[in-house]
Structures are given as C-alpha cells and as structure tokens.
Amino acid sequence: MEEVATKSQKTKTKTSMSGAAALVNCLIREGVETLFGYPGGAIMPVYDALFDQKEKIRHIMTRHEQGATHAAQGYARISGKVGVCLATSGPGATNLITGLADAQLDSTPMVCITGQVPGKMIGSDAFQETDIVSISMAVTKWNIQVTKAKDIPNAVAKAFYIARSGKPGPVLVDITKDAQFEKAEFEDYQTCDQIRSYVPNPKLSEKALDQAASLINSAKKPLILFGHGVLLSNAKEEFKEFVEKTGIPAAWTIMGLSALPTSHPLNVGMLGMHGNYAPNILTNECDVLIAIGMRFDDRVTGDVSRYAKQAKVIHFEIDPAEINKNVAADVPVLGNCKESLAVLLNKVNENKHENWLARFKELNAQEEEKVIKDELNPQADEPMSMGEVIKHISNISRGNAIIVTDVGQHQMVAQRYYQYANWKSNVTSGGLGTMGFALPSAIGAKFAAPHRQVIAVIGDGGFQMTIQELGVIFETKVDVKILLLNNEYLGMVRQWQDMFFEKRYSSVDMVNPDFQMIAKGYGIESEKVTKREKLEDSIHRFLSHEGSYLLEVMVGKENNIFPMIPTGASVSEIRLE
C-alpha cells in the first residue's frame, strides 16, 4: 500500500485543451494580468481562448502593433513585470520589430507572441507568411518557433525566464496556427528557473569587490556614473546608502534617471551629449570612475579615445559582454548590482569629498549663468521655452509624476529640468531613440500604475508617428496627460542643421494639423497655449483634470538645447553655447 501511495503522489494531473488555451493558461500562471496586441488571422485561436479568460487577463487593443510593443515596454518599466504583447503573422509580426529593437537596447523584459501560418505551409510564401524568427533574431534576447501544441508550455516558460533574468530583454515566441488549434494533454504548468548553459547571474567575486573598495577608499576625486541597471536590479536602498556612505558625487545616464531623487545633494546631474556641464567636464578630471549598471554608450562617452584616461575605472555590470566593450575596466565587478552593492557597503569607508564637490558647484554656477537661467526664465519679449513649461509642470506636480518622454529636444529638456522625486519615474527610449515611443508607452505605464499620475511629454513630430494610439484612450478612458511641446520643427534635427550644416534646413519644417480637433475626435479635452501669461493656469487645469487631457504649448521655433557635446568631441569639449 505504501508503494502504491508513492506512485500516486508522483502522478501528474493532465488536462486536454487546445494549444491556444494552453498558451493563455501559461500566461495566467506567469502572473500576466494585462497584455497589449492586435488580432489577425494567424493569432485568432489565441484571441478566441482569451475570450474565455476575460476576468483574469485584460487585453488592450492598440491601433498598431508597434504601439503594442511600446505599451508593453511602458508597462514593464513601471511595474517591474514582463510586458506582453500579441500580433498576427506577416505585417503584424514585422510591425513589432522597432519595439523589439528598442526593448533590446534598453534591457526591457518583454515577451511577444506571434501567430504563424500552419506548419505545412511554412516556406510556401503563403498569405501573410514571414520568417519572423530570422527577422527578429538580431533584436531579441531569444526567440523560438513552436509547431506542436505540446511544446507551447515549455517555450513560454523559457521565454519568461529569459526575458526577466540577468540582463533583461525581449523574447519572441512564434506559434503556428495549427499548433494553436491542436488538442493535446497538458500537465500542470511549471515555471522555468534554470536553463543549461545559460548563466544570467554571474557569481560575485570577493576579490573584485575588495579591489573596488580599496580604490574607492583611497580616491580623492571619485565619480559615480549610474544607469538603468540600478533600477532593473531594484537596488534602491543599496545604491542610496552606498552614495551617502561614501559621499561620492553621482551622475546619471538618461536610463538611470530617477534611481536617485533629483534633489539629492550628491546627485550632480545628467551625463552625455546634452547633459550637465560639471559631470561631463569632471569625468576627465576624476581619479576613480565608478560605473554602476551602465554600458558606456557613445552618447555618454563622446570620443572614447579621450574618455577618462586619467581615471581608474570600476565597472559594476551583470553582462560580461559589456565589460571592456567600450571602456576598459581596471576592476570589473560582475553580478547583479543590488547584490554587489550590498556586499560592497561593508567594505567601503564613510567619507566626504567636500573640496571635490565644490568643484561641481563651481561648474554648475557657470551652466546656471549661461544656460539654465535663460531656459527656465526667458525674457518677457521672448517666446516660451520648453524649459519653463517643464519647470511649471515639475513645480505643480511636485516632482511626483511618471514622466514618459518621446525623442528629441523635449526629451532632453524634460530630463534636465523635471525634478524627479520618486523611484522609477522616468520612461524613455534611450538606446534606439524611437520617435513615437511616448504616447503608447505612457498608456502602458498608466495601466501598470493607475494610482500615479502619468505625463507623456511629446514633440509635434513624434506625436504624429503613433497618434492613432489616442484610440486606446478613447476606448479605455485611461487617464494619460499629454504635454505637446510644439515648435513646428523636427527640433533636434533642425538644431544639428543649424550648428553643423550652415542652417540649411532640409525637410524639418512641420506643417501640422489642428491637434485640438484631433483630440476632440477622440473625446479628449484639450487646450492650446500661445501666450506666457496663460501658461501656469493652463498647467493647473491640465494636471487637475479628471481623465486624459492634451495641452499643446507653442514654444520657440529655433531654440537650441545646451549644453552640447558635438559628435566626435571629447566630454571635455562640451559647449555651453
């Protein structure tokens, strides 16, 4: 009897269902509550299965598959969960590519599930057939095609594990239509926590941490550069404690923004092409450079051959491929930076670097006088600036909003001048620089955090790239505030043509529609501000309105964003004008 009982305990329950139903069951078991997508022929069995699970999974139909990927990104970045989207085969699948590439470069965990033509038709150039596995290979962390219903649970389990583990990224699972229809016997779903030969979290090296601590403790002019990895690893407390214990000034990449409050006394500002003057200049004066969860992107380093050559470089990084890729590390510290910092905290000394911090304040004063003062407080006879709009938004919202930016001048201004008070408050397209990112991503962010205010900051160019996603707002009534900074130009391109192409403005003038009429068509309240004296009251209405609201502000047409590091220049050659 005892032997029989043992065998009974080992017997696994099996349930007969279609591949599509099994897929939906897998998503539920992975904790998916919201997903984004657009139906079509090859994914229709999955949508039919979703119909039976509407109480457990909410599907948001975007108006374009690219919008689904960006919404999934916004959802992932704010929730910390894996973003999920669905698309059909052919054009539906290929429309995902920009979002996949964006997620790959910005390390956003995302699982995209595509339908595919029936297995026996693959390779026949069937209607809406594309080889999406080959097409997406370069822009995914992993991808797979499933042709049998029985293989769906294992593929999904691996997809979610790979997407969220180690350095996160996007995964694509392509499922043939016949596999979705096919019935099979399925055991209870098992999540994945290990794959042979895949090592997402390198083992911490005590020796490397000792070397890092030694350099940090002896440094006279150390500088911390922090990036997205701090947020991805949820190292909120460890990072803040490390900065405060060591007293080291800390500067951020655009993906690291909001890992430390803007107002923190050791937050010395933004790195890179349009970053703050002091951290860029002093990168080439520091004696120890401590990079935490950032990858030395070219927009941060400028001319890498003249980047921080005087400094000892400590690089905290989870991905071995990033070590020595762009900047050589004297002490590479592999591992999850939350875990690394927790150990390092016991090895570093309490310190203050008052003389070194005074150097930052000295350079900050130069930037304040030559750039910030005029950007935030233009003369009465000058057009409104993007900076003064963001200043009012920041003051009235008290820095508590989630700011989702598109790509361009407004992106740089919002990140420079909004006073971020809270953890995980910045969502942007960093590595790929995808115009059209903000509107759908803000929608995803709001679904992830319905209790927080979400503001999409967009230019008149990027807005029109995904403007159809206003349809999601119209249908769902999701409360997203849209700040449209309209300079009637592709502003960043025009600035480059101004500075480097002798003002030969080529194809940058925007002949725009009536955005208020468009908003009205989607049932969204809106307002257009053309005069400074009406700006502050308009922003109060914008932020206090119940429901979505479009605020269009006409700003100076030919205002340039400074500071700026010209392409090919050293960070030391950053220009204030």
C-alpha positions as CSV (number, residue, x, y, z in Angstrom):
1,M,0.0,0.0,0.0
2,E,2.8,2.3,0.8
3,E,4.4,1.7,-2.6
4,V,1.1,2.4,-4.4
5,A,0.7,5.7,-2.5
6,T,4.1,6.8,-3.5
7,K,3.3,6.2,-7.2
8,S,0.0,8.0,-6.8
9,Q,1.8,11.0,-5.4
10,K,4.1,11.1,-8.4
11,T,1.2,11.0,-10.9
12,K,0.8,14.4,-12.5
13,T,-2.6,15.7,-13.5
14,K,-3.1,16.1,-17.2
15,T,-5.8,18.2,-18.9
16,S,-6.8,18.1,-22.6
17,M,-7.1,21.5,-24.2
18,S,-6.1,23.3,-27.4
19,G,-2.6,24.9,-27.8
20,A,-4.2,28.3,-27.7
21,A,-6.0,27.6,-24.4
22,A,-2.8,26.2,-23.1
23,L,-0.9,29.4,-24.0
24,V,-3.5,31.6,-22.2
25,N,-3.2,29.3,-19.2
26,C,0.6,29.7,-19.3
27,L,0.2,33.5,-19.3
28,I,-2.1,33.3,-16.3
29,R,0.3,31.1,-14.4
30,E,3.1,33.6,-15.2
31,G,1.1,36.3,-13.5
32,V,0.1,38.2,-16.6
33,E,-2.9,40.5,-15.9
34,T,-2.6,42.9,-18.7
35,L,-1.3,42.5,-22.3
36,F,-1.4,44.5,-25.5
37,G,-2.0,43.4,-29.0
38,Y,-3.8,43.5,-32.3
39,P,-5.7,40.4,-33.6
40,G,-5.4,38.8,-37.0
41,G,-5.9,35.6,-38.9
42,A,-2.9,33.6,-37.6
43,I,-3.3,34.5,-34.0
44,M,-7.1,34.2,-33.9
45,P,-7.3,31.0,-32.0
46,V,-5.4,32.7,-29.1
47,Y,-7.9,35.6,-29.1
48,D,-10.7,33.1,-29.0
49,A,-9.1,31.5,-26.0
50,L,-8.7,34.9,-24.4
51,F,-12.4,35.4,-24.7
52,D,-12.9,32.7,-22.0
53,Q,-10.4,34.3,-19.6
54,K,-11.5,38.0,-19.7
55,E,-11.9,38.0,-15.9
56,K,-8.2,37.0,-15.5
57,I,-6.4,38.8,-18.3
58,R,-7.2,42.2,-19.7
59,H,-6.3,42.6,-23.3
60,I,-5.7,46.2,-24.5
61,M,-6.1,46.5,-28.3
62,T,-3.7,49.1,-29.6
63,R,-4.2,50.7,-33.0
64,H,-0.9,49.4,-34.4
65,E,1.4,46.5,-33.4
66,Q,4.3,48.9,-32.8
67,G,2.1,50.7,-30.3
68,A,1.6,47.3,-28.5
69,T,5.3,46.8,-28.1
70,H,5.8,50.3,-26.7
71,A,2.8,50.0,-24.3
72,A,4.3,46.7,-23.1
73,Q,7.6,48.5,-22.5
74,G,6.0,51.2,-20.5
75,Y,4.1,48.6,-18.5
76,A,7.3,46.6,-17.8
77,R,9.4,49.6,-16.9
78,I,7.0,50.8,-14.3
79,S,5.6,47.5,-13.0
80,G,8.8,45.6,-12.9
81,K,7.0,42.7,-14.6
82,V,7.4,41.2,-18.0
83,G,5.5,43.2,-20.7
84,V,3.5,41.0,-23.0
85,C,2.1,41.7,-26.5
86,L,0.3,39.7,-29.2
87,A,0.4,40.0,-33.0
88,T,-0.6,38.1,-36.1
89,S,1.8,36.8,-38.8
90,G,3.2,38.7,-41.7
91,P,2.8,42.5,-41.3
92,G,1.5,42.1,-37.8
93,A,4.8,40.4,-36.7
94,T,7.1,42.7,-38.7
95,N,5.4,45.8,-37.1
96,L,6.8,44.6,-33.8
97,I,10.4,44.9,-34.9
98,T,11.0,48.6,-33.8
99,G,9.6,47.9,-30.4
100,L,11.7,44.7,-30.0
101,A,14.9,46.6,-31.0
102,D,14.0,49.4,-28.5
103,A,13.5,46.9,-25.7
104,Q,16.7,45.1,-26.6
105,L,18.8,48.2,-26.4
106,D,17.1,49.4,-23.2
107,S,17.1,46.0,-21.5
108,T,13.3,45.9,-21.1
109,P,11.8,42.5,-20.3
110,M,9.1,41.7,-22.9
111,V,7.5,38.6,-24.4
112,C,6.0,39.0,-27.8
113,I,3.8,36.2,-29.1
114,T,3.1,36.0,-32.8
115,G,0.8,33.8,-34.8
116,Q,2.3,32.0,-37.9
117,V,0.8,30.2,-40.9
118,P,0.2,26.5,-40.4
119,G,3.3,24.4,-40.2
120,K,2.8,22.6,-43.5
121,M,2.6,26.0,-45.3
122,I,5.8,27.4,-43.9
123,G,8.2,28.1,-46.8
124,S,5.4,28.3,-49.4
125,D,5.1,32.1,-49.4
126,A,1.6,31.7,-48.0
127,F,-0.6,34.7,-47.3
128,Q,0.9,36.8,-44.5
129,E,3.9,34.5,-44.1
130,T,7.2,36.0,-43.0
131,D,10.1,34.3,-41.3
132,I,9.8,36.4,-38.2
133,V,12.2,34.2,-36.3
134,S,15.0,35.1,-38.7
135,I,13.9,38.7,-39.0
136,S,13.8,39.2,-35.2
137,M,17.0,37.3,-34.3
138,A,19.1,40.4,-34.1
139,V,16.7,42.4,-31.9
140,T,15.7,39.7,-29.4
141,K,17.4,38.1,-26.4
142,W,16.0,34.8,-27.6
143,N,13.3,33.6,-30.0
144,I,11.6,30.3,-30.9
145,Q,9.1,28.9,-33.3
146,V,6.6,26.4,-32.0
147,T,4.9,24.0,-34.4
148,K,3.3,21.5,-31.9
149,A,0.8,22.3,-29.2
150,K,2.6,20.1,-26.6
151,D,5.7,22.3,-26.9
152,I,3.9,25.6,-26.0
153,P,4.2,25.5,-22.2
154,N,7.9,24.8,-22.2
155,A,8.6,27.5,-24.8
156,V,6.5,30.0,-22.8
157,A,8.2,29.1,-19.5
158,K,11.7,29.6,-21.1
159,A,10.6,32.9,-22.7
160,F,9.5,34.5,-19.4
161,Y,12.6,33.2,-17.6
162,I,15.0,34.5,-20.2
163,A,13.2,37.8,-20.6
164,R,13.3,38.8,-16.9
165,S,16.6,37.1,-15.7
166,G,20.1,38.5,-15.8
167,K,20.2,41.5,-18.2
168,P,16.5,41.6,-19.2
169,G,15.4,41.8,-22.8
170,P,12.7,41.0,-25.3
171,V,11.8,37.4,-26.4
172,L,9.6,36.4,-29.3
173,V,7.6,33.1,-29.4
174,D,6.2,32.4,-32.9
175,I,3.4,29.8,-32.8
176,T,1.9,28.2,-35.9
177,K,-1.9,28.3,-36.4
178,D,-2.3,24.6,-36.4
179,A,-0.4,24.3,-33.1
180,Q,-2.9,26.8,-31.6
181,F,-5.8,24.6,-32.8
182,E,-4.3,21.3,-32.0
183,K,-5.5,19.4,-28.9
184,A,-3.0,17.9,-26.5
185,E,-2.7,16.5,-23.0
186,F,-1.0,19.1,-20.7
187,E,0.5,18.6,-17.3
188,D,0.3,21.4,-14.7
189,Y,2.4,24.4,-15.9
190,Q,5.8,24.7,-14.4
191,T,7.7,28.0,-14.5
192,C,11.3,27.9,-15.5
193,D,14.2,28.9,-13.2
194,Q,17.2,27.3,-14.9
195,I,18.4,26.6,-18.4
196,R,21.5,24.5,-19.1
197,S,24.5,26.7,-20.3
198,Y,22.6,29.9,-19.5
199,V,24.1,31.8,-16.6
200,P,22.2,35.0,-16.1
201,N,23.7,36.0,-12.8
202,P,27.5,35.7,-12.6
203,K,28.9,34.7,-9.2
204,L,30.2,37.6,-7.2
205,S,33.9,37.9,-6.9
206,E,35.1,38.8,-3.4
207,K,38.5,39.7,-4.8
208,A,37.0,42.1,-7.3
209,L,34.9,43.7,-4.5
210,D,38.0,44.1,-2.3
211,Q,39.8,45.7,-5.2
212,A,36.9,48.1,-5.8
213,A,36.7,49.0,-2.2
214,S,40.4,49.7,-2.0
215,L,40.2,52.1,-4.9
216,I,37.1,53.8,-3.6
217,N,38.5,54.3,-0.1
218,S,41.8,55.8,-1.4
219,A,40.1,58.0,-4.1
220,K,40.4,61.8,-3.7
221,K,38.2,62.7,-6.7
222,P,35.8,59.8,-7.3
223,L,32.7,60.0,-9.5
224,I,29.8,57.6,-9.7
225,L,28.0,57.1,-13.1
226,F,24.7,55.2,-12.6
227,G,22.5,53.7,-15.2
228,H,19.4,51.6,-15.9
229,G,20.9,48.6,-14.1
230,V,20.4,50.2,-10.7
231,L,16.6,50.4,-11.4
232,L,16.4,46.9,-13.1
233,S,18.1,45.3,-10.1
234,N,15.8,47.1,-7.6
235,A,18.9,48.4,-5.8
236,K,17.1,51.5,-4.5
237,E,18.2,51.3,-0.9
238,E,21.6,49.7,-1.5
239,F,22.5,52.4,-4.1
240,K,21.4,55.3,-2.0
241,E,23.2,54.0,1.1
242,F,26.4,53.5,-1.0
243,V,26.3,57.1,-2.3
244,E,25.6,58.6,1.1
245,K,28.1,56.5,3.0
246,T,31.0,57.2,0.6
247,G,29.9,60.8,-0.1
248,I,30.7,60.4,-3.8
249,P,29.0,62.7,-6.4
250,A,26.8,60.6,-8.6
251,A,25.7,61.4,-12.2
252,W,23.1,59.6,-14.3
253,T,22.5,58.3,-17.8
254,I,19.1,59.0,-19.2
255,M,18.1,55.4,-18.4
256,G,19.3,55.7,-14.8
257,L,17.3,58.9,-14.2
258,S,15.0,58.6,-11.1
259,A,17.2,56.0,-9.3
260,L,18.2,58.9,-7.1
261,P,16.0,61.9,-6.4
262,T,17.0,64.9,-8.5
263,S,17.2,67.0,-5.3
264,H,19.6,64.7,-3.5
265,P,22.7,66.7,-2.6
266,L,25.0,64.1,-4.2
267,N,23.1,63.9,-7.4
268,V,25.2,66.0,-9.7
269,G,23.2,65.7,-12.9
270,M,23.0,64.2,-16.3
271,L,25.8,62.7,-18.3
272,G,26.2,62.8,-22.1
273,M,25.6,64.9,-25.2
274,H,23.0,67.3,-23.6
275,G,23.9,66.6,-20.0
276,N,25.1,68.9,-17.3
277,Y,28.3,70.8,-17.6
278,A,30.0,69.7,-14.4
279,P,29.7,65.8,-14.6
280,N,30.9,65.8,-18.2
281,I,33.9,68.1,-17.6
282,L,34.8,66.3,-14.4
283,T,34.7,62.9,-15.9
284,N,38.1,63.8,-17.4
285,E,39.3,65.0,-14.0
286,C,38.2,62.3,-11.6
287,D,40.7,59.8,-10.3
288,V,38.3,56.9,-9.8
289,L,35.3,56.4,-12.1
290,I,32.6,54.0,-10.7
291,A,30.2,52.9,-13.3
292,I,27.1,51.1,-11.9
293,G,24.6,49.4,-14.2
294,M,25.6,51.4,-17.3
295,R,27.2,50.4,-20.6
296,F,29.3,53.5,-21.6
297,D,27.1,54.3,-24.6
298,D,28.6,56.7,-27.2
299,R,26.2,59.4,-26.2
300,V,27.7,59.3,-22.7
301,T,31.4,59.0,-23.6
302,G,31.8,61.2,-26.7
303,D,35.2,60.4,-28.2
304,V,36.1,57.3,-26.3
305,S,39.8,57.6,-27.1
306,R,39.8,60.8,-24.9
307,Y,37.4,59.5,-22.2
308,A,38.5,59.3,-18.6
309,K,42.1,58.3,-19.5
310,Q,43.4,59.6,-16.1
311,A,41.0,57.5,-14.0
312,K,40.9,54.1,-12.6
313,V,37.6,52.5,-13.8
314,I,35.4,50.2,-11.7
315,H,32.6,48.7,-13.7
316,F,29.7,47.0,-11.9
317,E,27.8,45.1,-14.7
318,I,25.7,41.9,-14.9
319,D,26.5,41.2,-18.6
320,P,30.1,40.0,-19.2
321,A,29.8,41.2,-22.9
322,E,29.7,44.8,-21.7
323,I,33.0,44.6,-19.8
324,N,35.8,46.3,-21.8
325,K,33.5,46.6,-24.8
326,N,33.7,50.4,-25.0
327,V,35.8,51.5,-22.0
328,A,38.5,49.3,-20.4
329,A,37.8,48.5,-16.7
330,D,40.6,48.3,-14.2
331,V,38.3,46.5,-11.8
332,P,35.3,44.7,-13.4
333,V,32.7,43.6,-10.9
334,L,30.3,41.1,-12.5
335,G,27.0,40.4,-10.9
336,N,23.6,41.9,-10.0
337,C,24.4,45.4,-8.7
338,K,21.9,45.1,-5.9
339,E,23.8,42.1,-4.6
340,S,27.2,43.7,-5.4
341,L,26.4,46.9,-3.6
342,A,25.1,45.1,-0.5
343,V,28.4,43.4,-0.1
344,L,30.5,46.4,-1.0
345,L,28.7,48.5,1.7
346,N,30.6,46.6,4.4
347,K,33.9,47.2,2.7
348,V,33.9,51.0,2.0
349,N,34.6,53.7,4.5
350,E,32.4,56.6,5.4
351,N,33.7,59.7,3.6
352,K,33.0,63.2,2.4
353,H,34.6,64.8,-0.6
354,E,33.9,68.5,0.1
355,N,36.6,70.0,-2.0
356,W,35.7,67.8,-4.9
357,L,32.0,68.6,-4.6
358,A,32.9,72.3,-4.5
359,R,34.4,71.9,-8.0
360,F,31.0,70.6,-9.2
361,K,29.3,73.6,-7.7
362,E,31.7,76.0,-9.4
363,L,31.0,74.5,-12.8
364,N,27.2,74.3,-12.0
365,A,27.3,78.1,-11.5
366,Q,28.7,78.6,-15.0
367,E,25.9,76.4,-16.5
368,E,23.3,78.2,-14.5
369,E,24.5,81.6,-15.7
370,K,25.0,80.7,-19.4
371,V,22.2,78.2,-20.0
372,I,19.7,77.4,-17.2
373,K,18.7,80.9,-16.2
374,D,17.6,81.8,-19.7
375,E,16.0,78.5,-20.4
376,L,13.8,78.4,-17.3
377,N,13.1,82.2,-17.2
378,P,13.1,83.7,-20.7
379,Q,12.6,87.4,-21.1
380,A,9.1,88.7,-21.5
381,D,9.5,89.5,-25.2
382,E,11.0,86.1,-26.0
383,P,8.9,83.0,-27.0
384,M,8.1,80.4,-24.4
385,S,10.8,77.9,-23.8
386,M,10.4,74.2,-23.3
387,G,12.4,74.6,-20.0
388,E,9.9,77.0,-18.5
389,V,7.0,74.7,-19.3
390,I,8.7,71.7,-17.7
391,K,9.6,73.9,-14.7
392,H,5.9,74.7,-14.1
393,I,4.9,71.1,-14.7
394,S,7.5,70.0,-12.1
395,N,6.6,72.6,-9.5
396,I,2.8,72.0,-9.7
397,S,3.2,68.2,-9.7
398,R,5.9,68.4,-7.0
399,G,8.1,66.0,-9.0
400,N,5.7,63.1,-8.2
401,A,4.6,62.2,-11.7
402,I,5.8,59.5,-14.0
403,I,7.3,61.3,-17.0
404,V,7.3,59.4,-20.3
405,T,9.3,61.2,-23.0
406,D,9.4,60.8,-26.7
407,V,12.7,61.5,-28.5
408,G,14.1,64.9,-29.4
409,Q,14.7,68.3,-27.8
410,H,11.7,68.0,-25.4
411,Q,13.2,64.7,-24.1
412,M,16.4,66.3,-23.1
413,V,14.6,69.3,-21.6
414,A,12.2,67.2,-19.6
415,Q,15.0,65.0,-18.2
416,R,17.2,68.0,-17.4
417,Y,14.6,70.2,-15.7
418,Y,11.9,68.0,-14.2
419,Q,12.7,67.4,-10.5
420,Y,12.2,63.7,-10.2
421,A,11.2,62.9,-6.6
422,N,10.3,59.2,-6.8
423,W,11.9,55.9,-7.8
424,K,11.0,54.6,-11.3
425,S,9.5,57.8,-12.6
426,N,11.3,58.2,-15.9
427,V,10.4,56.2,-19.0
428,T,12.1,57.0,-22.3
429,S,13.6,55.5,-25.4
430,G,17.3,55.6,-24.7
431,G,19.4,53.4,-27.0
432,L,17.3,53.3,-30.1
433,G,15.8,56.8,-29.8
434,T,12.4,55.8,-31.2
435,M,10.2,58.7,-32.2
436,G,6.6,57.8,-31.4
437,F,7.6,56.0,-28.2
438,A,5.9,58.2,-25.6
439,L,2.2,58.0,-26.3
440,P,1.8,54.2,-26.3
441,S,4.4,53.8,-23.6
442,A,2.6,56.3,-21.3
443,I,-0.6,54.2,-21.8
444,G,1.2,51.1,-20.7
445,A,2.8,52.9,-17.7
446,K,-0.6,54.1,-16.6
447,F,-2.1,50.6,-16.8
448,A,0.9,49.5,-14.6
449,A,0.4,52.2,-12.1
450,P,-3.2,53.5,-12.2
451,H,-2.7,55.3,-8.9
452,R,0.2,57.5,-10.2
453,Q,-0.1,60.5,-12.5
454,V,1.5,59.8,-15.9
455,I,2.5,62.6,-18.2
456,A,3.6,62.0,-21.8
457,V,6.0,64.7,-23.0
458,I,6.0,64.8,-26.8
459,G,7.1,66.9,-29.7
460,D,4.9,67.7,-32.7
461,G,7.0,65.3,-34.9
462,G,6.9,62.2,-32.6
463,F,3.3,62.7,-31.7
464,Q,2.2,62.1,-35.2
465,M,4.1,58.8,-35.5
466,T,1.8,57.0,-33.1
467,I,-1.1,59.4,-32.9
468,Q,-3.5,56.6,-33.6
469,E,-3.0,55.3,-30.1
470,L,-5.3,58.1,-28.9
471,G,-7.9,55.5,-29.9
472,V,-6.8,53.4,-26.9
473,I,-7.5,56.4,-24.6
474,F,-10.9,56.9,-26.3
475,E,-11.9,53.2,-25.8
476,T,-10.5,52.5,-22.3
477,K,-10.7,56.0,-20.8
478,V,-7.2,55.5,-19.4
479,D,-6.0,58.8,-17.7
480,V,-2.9,59.9,-19.5
481,K,-1.9,63.6,-19.6
482,I,-0.3,64.6,-22.9
483,L,2.0,67.6,-23.0
484,L,2.7,68.6,-26.6
485,L,5.6,70.9,-26.9
486,N,5.1,72.3,-30.4
487,N,7.9,74.2,-32.1
488,E,6.7,73.4,-35.7
489,Y,10.0,71.7,-36.5
490,L,11.8,68.4,-36.1
491,G,13.7,70.3,-33.4
492,M,16.7,68.2,-32.8
493,V,17.4,67.6,-36.5
494,R,17.0,71.4,-37.1
495,Q,19.5,72.1,-34.3
496,W,22.1,70.0,-36.0
497,Q,21.4,71.6,-39.3
498,D,21.8,74.9,-37.6
499,M,25.1,74.1,-35.9
500,F,26.8,71.8,-38.4
501,F,25.1,72.3,-41.8
502,E,25.2,76.1,-42.1
503,K,21.5,76.4,-41.3
504,R,20.5,74.6,-44.5
505,Y,17.1,73.5,-43.1
506,S,16.2,70.5,-45.2
507,S,12.9,68.7,-44.6
508,V,12.5,69.7,-40.9
509,D,9.5,72.2,-41.1
510,M,6.4,70.6,-39.7
511,V,3.1,71.6,-41.4
512,N,0.9,70.4,-38.6
513,P,-2.9,69.6,-38.3
514,D,-5.2,71.1,-35.7
515,F,-4.3,68.9,-32.8
516,Q,-7.3,70.2,-30.8
517,M,-9.7,69.0,-33.5
518,I,-8.0,65.6,-33.5
519,A,-8.2,65.3,-29.7
520,K,-11.9,66.3,-29.8
521,G,-12.5,63.4,-32.3
522,Y,-11.1,61.0,-29.7
523,G,-13.2,62.6,-26.9
524,I,-10.1,64.1,-25.2
525,E,-10.2,67.5,-23.6
526,S,-7.6,69.8,-24.9
527,E,-6.1,73.3,-24.8
528,K,-3.6,75.3,-26.8
529,V,-1.4,77.9,-25.1
530,T,0.2,80.6,-27.2
531,K,0.8,83.3,-24.5
532,R,3.0,83.1,-21.4
533,E,0.5,84.7,-19.1
534,K,-1.9,81.8,-19.6
535,L,0.7,79.1,-19.2
536,E,0.6,78.4,-15.5
537,D,-3.2,78.4,-15.2
538,S,-3.4,76.1,-18.1
539,I,-1.0,73.6,-16.5
540,H,-3.1,73.6,-13.3
541,R,-6.1,72.7,-15.4
542,F,-4.1,70.1,-17.3
543,L,-2.9,68.3,-14.2
544,S,-6.1,68.5,-12.1
545,H,-8.4,67.4,-14.9
546,E,-10.2,64.1,-14.3
547,G,-9.3,61.9,-17.3
548,S,-6.9,62.4,-20.2
549,Y,-6.0,65.9,-21.4
550,L,-4.0,67.3,-24.2
551,L,-2.1,70.5,-23.5
552,E,-0.4,72.0,-26.6
553,V,2.1,74.7,-25.8
554,M,3.7,76.7,-28.7
555,V,7.4,77.2,-27.9
556,G,10.2,79.0,-29.6
557,K,10.8,77.6,-33.0
558,E,14.6,77.9,-33.2
559,N,15.6,77.4,-29.6
560,N,18.6,75.1,-29.2
561,I,19.4,72.7,-26.4
562,F,22.6,73.4,-24.5
563,P,25.0,72.2,-23.1
564,M,26.0,70.0,-26.1
565,I,28.9,67.7,-26.9
566,P,29.3,67.8,-30.6
567,T,29.6,64.4,-32.4
568,G,33.2,63.2,-32.2
569,A,34.2,65.6,-29.5
570,S,35.5,64.8,-26.0
571,V,33.3,65.2,-23.0
572,S,35.8,68.0,-22.0
573,E,34.7,69.9,-25.1
574,I,31.1,70.3,-24.1
575,R,29.7,73.6,-25.2
576,L,27.5,76.0,-23.2
577,E,26.5,78.0,-26.2
